[in-house]
Amino acid sequence: MFKRLKITCDQATSICNKNQYGAPTLLDKLKLNIHFLGCKFCSLYTKQNTMLTTLYKRHAKNYKGTKFCMSKEEKEILKKELEKINS
């Protein structure tokens, strides 16, 4: 029975990524927690991934509704630079 609960680090990171969006099943969460008992690297990955997601959401909330657009002058400069590179 425990062999079915054992997962690889690749599977653990995949479940961790699913967990960021609320998609893992209860069985996936159980497998992940069992994997954490023996793998400190995946546990650290999950903590770092959670922190990055939290920071991103906090940062995105501050800029919600703000539009960032290039001015016409900036677009022209960029076009000229790209033409130089492509020539």
ZIBEL-V526083 format. One record per pair of residues at least 12 apart in sequence whose C-alpha atoms are under 10 Angstrom apart, sorted by the first residue. I is the first residue (numbers start at 1). J is the second residue. D is the distance in Angstrom with one decimal. If there is no record, write none. Layout:
# ZIBEL-V526083
[[I	J	D] [I	J	D]]
This chain:
# ZIBEL-V526083
[[2	31	9.6] [2	34	9.7] [4	31	8.6] [5	27	8.3] [5	28	8.7] [5	30	7.7] [5	31	5.2] [5	32	8.6] [5	33	9.9] [5	34	7.5] [5	35	8.4] [6	30	9.9] [6	31	6.5] [6	32	8.7] [6	34	7.4] [6	35	6.8] [7	28	9.6] [7	31	6.8] [7	32	7.7] [7	34	8.7] [7	35	6.6] [8	31	9.9] [8	32	9.6] [8	35	8.0] [8	39	9.8] [8	42	9.8] [9	32	9.4] [9	35	8.0] [9	36	9.6] [9	39	8.1] [9	41	8.6] [9	42	6.6] [10	42	9.1] [11	28	9.5] [11	31	9.5] [11	32	8.6] [11	35	9.8] [12	28	8.7] [12	29	9.4] [12	31	8.0] [12	32	5.8] [12	33	9.1] [12	34	10.0] [12	35	7.2] [12	36	8.7] [12	39	9.8] [12	42	6.9] [12	43	9.2] [12	45	9.7] [12	46	9.1] [13	32	8.7] [13	42	6.8] [13	43	9.3] [13	45	7.6] [13	46	7.5] [13	49	9.6] [14	28	9.9] [14	32	9.8] [15	28	6.6] [15	29	7.5] [15	31	8.9] [15	32	7.0] [15	46	9.6] [16	28	9.2] [16	29	8.6] [16	32	7.7] [16	42	8.7] [16	43	9.4] [16	45	8.5] [16	46	6.1] [16	47	9.6] [16	49	8.1] [16	50	8.9] [17	46	8.3] [17	49	7.9] [17	50	9.2] [19	46	9.3] [19	50	9.2] [20	46	9.3] [20	49	8.2] [20	50	7.1] [20	53	7.6] [20	54	9.7] [21	53	9.9]]
